[in-house]
């Protein structure tokens, strides 16, 4: 990107672009922005490419990863005295992602998708949300309620049907 931009500026100096050249600090900040945004790009591509539309069980792990990435970026750029607008942008990105994370709380299917995934189960919540035991308990209660409300009766119905079918076949 840098080479193309510098070539463009050099070709159009006579058009008044000499004041639009970026200095070393500008390029360093642009690289910081690229580094901050790269995981968002990668996660988007991964969710699109491997599963077509994405899968519900990937939503919380991806959001957890991105929130942690933004927290690390905030700490790093605060400690290195980066520009205030870069730190503000990181904070705003974290707030926006956290807003959408909070909205997942109203969709029990997301919790159930993680809990029912063979490689995640409730261990995902217990490991990744260890510092938030109320979140873990809430997820467990929501998945249990979903099961008791919608699926336990359906499961019992099909179990009874299977037993009756077996009974009639045997006798």
N, C-alpha and C positions, 0 to 999 in steps of 0.2 A: 504494500500500500504506500509506503513512504516514497519509494523510488518513483512510482507513477505520479504521485502528488508533486514531488519536486520537479519532475520533468515538465508537468503541466504548468507550474508557476514559471519556470525558466522560459518556456515558449511564449508565455503571455505577459512577460514583464512590461512590455510597452503598453499593455492594456490597463495598467495601474494595479497589478497584483503584487508588486514588490512589497507592499505593506502586509500582505497576507501570508508571508512565509512563517513557518513554524520553527521555533527554536528547540534546543535540546530538551528543555523542560516540558514543552508542549508535546513532543514526541514521547517522552517518558510517561506523561499522564495518559496519552492515548493508549500506550501499551498497558498501563494499569487498568484502563477501562476494558480493553480486550481481554485481559486476564480475569477480570471480574465477570464478564459476560460469557466467557467461553463455556463454563459448565452449564449455563442455561441453554446454549445452542446445542451442546452435546446431548443433554438430557432430552431435549425436544426431538432431536433426530433419533435417539435410541427408542423413545416411546412410539414414534411413528413407524420406524423401520421394522422392528422385530415383531410387532404384534398387530400391525395394520392400524387399528384405532387406539392402541394403548389398552391397558388392562387396569381394572380398579385396584388390584393388589399392588400395582406399581406406584400409585398416587402418593400415599403417605411416605414410603421410603424416599421417593424422589423429592418431595417437599422437605422432608427432614434433612436430606443431604444439602439442598440448596439453602435452607435457612442456616445450617451450620457453616456453609461456605461464606455466606454474607456476614455472619458473626466473626469469622476468622478474618475476612477482608476488612471489616470495621476495626477490629483490634490492631491489625497490621498497619493500616493507613492512619489510625489515630496515633500509634506509637512512632511512626515515621514522619509525623507532621505534614501529611499530604494536604492538598488544598481543601478548604472547608466545603467547597461545592462538591468535591468527590466524596467526602465523608457524608455529607447531607444526602447525596444521591444513593449511597449504600444504605443509609438509614431509611430512606423513603422506599427503596426496593424491598427491604426487610419488612417494613410495615405493610406494604401491599401484599407480599407473599403470606405474611402472618394473617392478614384479613381473610384470604382465601383458605388458608389452613383452618381457621376457626369455622369457616362455613362447612368443612367436611364433617364437623360434629353433628350436623343435622341429617347426614346421610349414613344410616346404619349399614347399608350395603357395602360401603368402603371398609368398615371395620370387619364385617363378615368375610369379605374377600381376602383380607390379610389373614384373619384367624383360620380360614379354611384352606389357605395355601399350604401345600405339604412341606415346603421348606421354611415357612415363616411361622405359622400358627400364632398362638398368643405369646410365644417367646419373643417375637418381634417387639411387641409392646413392652414386655417386661425388661428387655435389654435397652431399647432405645428411649423409653419413657421412664426409666428407673427413678429419675428425680421428680416425676409427676405421678405419684401413686393414685391420685384421684382420677387422672385421665385413664389409667389402666383399668380401674374399677368401673368407670363409666363405659368404656369400650366393652368390657366383659358383660356388663348388665344389658347393654344395647343388643349385643349379639345373642345373648340368652333370651331376651324378650322377643327378638325376631324369630328365633327357633321355636319358642313356645307358642307364639301367635300364629305363625304361618306354616311351619314345617312339621312339627311333632304330630299333629293330627293327620297330615298327609302321609307321613312315615308310618303311623299306626294303621291307617287305612290300607296301604299297600302291603304291610306285613300280614294283616288279617286276610287279605285277598290271596296272598301267597300261601298262607297256611290252609285256607279252604281249598284252594286248587290242589295242593299236595294231598290233603285229606281225601278229596274226591278221586284223585288219580290212584292212590294207594288202596282205597276201598271200593 
